[in-house]
Amino acid sequence: MAHDNKARLPQVQLESWVRQYGGALRNYFRRRAPRHADADDLTQEVFARLARRGNLSDIKMAEAYLFQTANSVLIDSLRRTESRGGSAHEEFEDGRHGTESLDPERVLIGKEGVELLISALYELPEPVRQAFVLYHFEEFRHADIAGKLGISVSTVEKYMARANAHLLARLRDGPRN
């Protein structure tokens, strides 16, 4: 029975700190964490770290210790977000990201554009078209294209410029009748 009471002491202490400091920690995170971070999740992580620590009796200044832990949780959260490219993410906005339905006219315009691009590609001389396809669809580097086609990198660059100019002109001018 004495072992049971000893095991419950850290839990009782932790529950007391949750009630006493939980709101202040949430406010701390709301002021300092980026918009996408959840203050409740970050606060929970502070208390989860304390729970994993186990013995809380040697903590003399609970508030200072909790906020130092909160600072560590915030820094770790920011590092995780940054390592996953979180700062490059944009909030989803209906008007900006196009959730409007694809009406038949819009679908037809898209299909016609693809057909025009394919037709324009076939108007190019074979080696120019091959270089373009290898670069844009197979993701080859210019040096790799030169090796595969047996031409110089300078020639690959000229082919790419020629293909791009031709395709842009054809897309701008529309279908030929």
C-alpha positions in Angstrom: 0.0 0.0 0.0 2.9 2.4 0.8 4.2 1.8 -2.8 0.8 2.7 -4.2 0.8 6.1 -2.4 4.4 6.8 -3.4 3.4 6.1 -7.1 0.4 8.5 -6.8 2.4 11.4 -5.4 3.8 12.6 -8.8 0.4 12.1 -10.4 -1.3 14.2 -7.7 1.4 16.9 -8.0 1.1 16.9 -11.8 -2.7 17.2 -11.6 -2.4 20.1 -9.3 0.0 21.8 -11.7 -2.3 21.2 -14.6 -5.1 23.1 -12.7 -2.8 25.8 -11.5 -0.6 26.5 -14.5 -2.5 25.0 -17.5 -4.3 28.3 -18.5 -1.1 30.3 -18.2 0.8 27.9 -20.4 -1.9 27.9 -23.1 -1.7 31.8 -23.1 2.1 31.6 -23.3 1.8 29.4 -26.4 -1.0 31.5 -28.0 1.2 34.5 -27.8 4.4 32.9 -29.0 3.6 29.9 -31.2 2.8 30.3 -34.9 -0.8 30.4 -36.0 -0.8 26.8 -37.1 0.4 25.5 -33.7 -2.2 24.3 -31.3 -1.7 25.8 -27.8 -3.6 23.0 -26.2 -1.4 20.3 -27.8 1.8 22.2 -26.8 0.5 22.6 -23.2 -0.3 18.9 -23.1 3.2 18.1 -24.3 4.7 20.1 -21.4 2.7 18.0 -18.9 3.5 14.8 -20.8 7.3 15.5 -20.4 6.8 16.1 -16.7 4.9 12.8 -16.5 7.7 11.0 -18.2 10.2 12.6 -15.8 8.4 10.8 -13.0 9.9 12.3 -9.8 8.6 15.8 -9.4 9.5 16.3 -5.7 12.9 17.7 -6.4 11.5 20.6 -8.5 11.8 23.6 -6.2 10.4 26.4 -8.4 7.5 24.8 -10.3 6.4 27.8 -12.3 9.9 28.5 -13.6 10.5 24.9 -14.4 7.1 24.6 -16.2 7.8 27.7 -18.4 11.4 26.5 -19.1 9.9 23.2 -20.3 7.3 25.1 -22.3 10.1 27.1 -24.0 11.8 23.8 -24.9 8.5 22.4 -26.2 8.0 25.5 -28.4 11.5 25.4 -29.8 11.1 21.6 -30.6 7.8 22.3 -32.3 9.3 25.1 -34.4 12.2 22.9 -35.4 9.9 20.1 -36.4 7.7 22.5 -38.4 10.7 24.0 -40.1 12.3 20.6 -41.0 9.0 19.6 -42.6 8.9 22.8 -44.6 6.0 24.1 -42.5 6.9 27.8 -43.0 6.5 27.3 -46.8 2.9 26.1 -46.4 0.0 28.4 -47.2 -3.4 28.5 -45.6 -6.0 27.1 -47.9 -8.4 29.7 -49.3 -11.3 28.8 -51.5 -11.0 31.8 -53.7 -7.3 31.6 -54.1 -6.8 27.8 -54.6 -9.8 27.2 -56.9 -12.4 24.9 -55.5 -15.0 26.1 -57.9 -16.5 23.3 -59.9 -15.0 22.4 -63.2 -17.8 23.3 -65.5 -17.8 21.6 -69.0 -16.6 24.7 -70.7 -13.5 25.0 -68.5 -12.7 21.3 -69.0 -13.0 21.7 -72.8 -10.7 24.7 -72.7 -8.2 22.6 -70.8 -8.4 19.7 -73.2 -8.0 22.0 -76.2 -4.9 23.5 -74.6 -3.3 20.1 -74.0 -4.1 19.0 -77.6 -2.6 22.3 -78.9 0.6 21.7 -76.9 0.9 18.1 -78.2 0.3 19.2 -81.8 2.9 22.0 -81.4 5.4 19.4 -80.0 5.0 17.2 -83.1 5.7 20.3 -85.3 9.2 20.4 -83.8 12.1 18.5 -85.5 12.7 15.1 -83.9 15.9 15.9 -82.0 14.5 19.2 -80.6 11.3 17.3 -79.5 13.4 14.6 -77.9 15.5 17.1 -75.9 12.4 18.9 -74.7 10.7 15.6 -73.7 13.8 14.3 -71.9 14.1 17.6 -70.0 10.5 18.3 -69.1 9.0 14.8 -68.8 11.9 12.6 -67.9 13.7 15.2 -65.8 17.1 14.7 -67.4 19.8 17.4 -66.9 21.2 19.1 -70.0 24.5 17.1 -69.7 22.6 13.8 -69.6 20.5 14.8 -72.6 23.6 15.7 -74.5 25.1 12.3 -73.7 22.0 10.4 -74.7 21.5 12.2 -78.0 25.2 12.5 -78.8 25.3 16.3 -79.0 26.9 19.1 -77.0 25.3 20.7 -74.0 25.3 24.0 -76.0 23.2 22.3 -78.7 20.8 21.0 -76.0 20.4 24.6 -74.7 19.7 25.8 -78.3 17.2 23.0 -78.8 15.4 23.9 -75.5 15.3 27.6 -76.4 13.9 26.7 -79.9 11.3 24.4 -78.4 10.2 26.9 -75.8 9.9 29.7 -78.3 7.9 27.6 -80.7 5.5 26.2 -78.0 4.9 29.7 -76.5 4.2 31.1 -79.9 1.8 28.3 -80.8 0.0 28.5 -77.5 -0.3 32.3 -77.9 -1.5 32.1 -81.5 -4.0 29.3 -80.9 -4.9 26.3 -83.2 -4.0 26.4 -86.9 -6.9 25.9 -89.3 
